[in-house]
Amino acid sequence: MVRFGFALILLGFGSMALSQYSDRQFVILMWAEPMQPALGIGVGALGIVLLVLGLVQKGRKPAAPAQPSIQDYSPRQQP
């Protein structure tokens, strides 16, 4: 999710900047030229949301299972 969010940030804000400061555009977003810069801002904002959600999920890793004690591995005593 983090990689996809970063890609959307790059494509969204990059396409917005390209449409404002040059005559070029990313090939994948060429169809959206008339909708710039609003679409670029929207795609970039969606990328930020996905990036933050991905980082939050990585921070919430489940707790590691408890390590069994050495006593659990010792052979059982026969009466």
C-alpha positions, 0 to 999 in steps of 0.5 A: 500500500505504501508503494502504491501510495507513493506512485499515486503521489508522484503521478498526481502531483507530477502531472499537475506540475507538468501541466502547469509548467510545461507542455508535457504530460505523463502518458498514463494520464494524457487522457486527463489533460483537460481536468488538470490541475484538479485531477492531479491534486486529487490523485496526489491527495489519494496517494498521501492517504494511502501512504499514511494508512500503509505506514500506520498499518506497518506500525501496528504489527501484532505482538510476537508470540511469547517464547516458550520457556526452557522448562517446556523443552525439558524431558518429562520425569517418569515416576 
